[in-house]
């Protein structure tokens, strides 16, 4: 993922297994399109954790542990985009707030400034 902006808002969470299909459908067809309409949101990418191991100092270590399974990366023109009325309206629009949000947990939120590009 080559970042175009200087700020990335990272939203990570787990979702109840029986709601996972609905979570992914609403995220892709409603939630992301709604947020992409907000002034200052440049792009959105998503990922899902997969099992992996890393060899460190000759020892194999599991990666990921208790970290959330899903992550969304929102590229923003500036950090205060998430404080805008447009953002507030978009995150509650559609079925997200009533049909998905109650089934999410282990939520982590972070704003990152991009320090370099490769």
Secondary structure, 3 states (H helix, E strand, C coil): CCCCCCEEEEEEEEECHHHHHHHHHHHHHHHHHHHHCCCCEEEEEEEECCCEEEEECCEEEEECCCCCCEEEEEEECCHHHHHCHHHHHHHHCCCHHHHHHHHEEEEEEEEEECCCCC
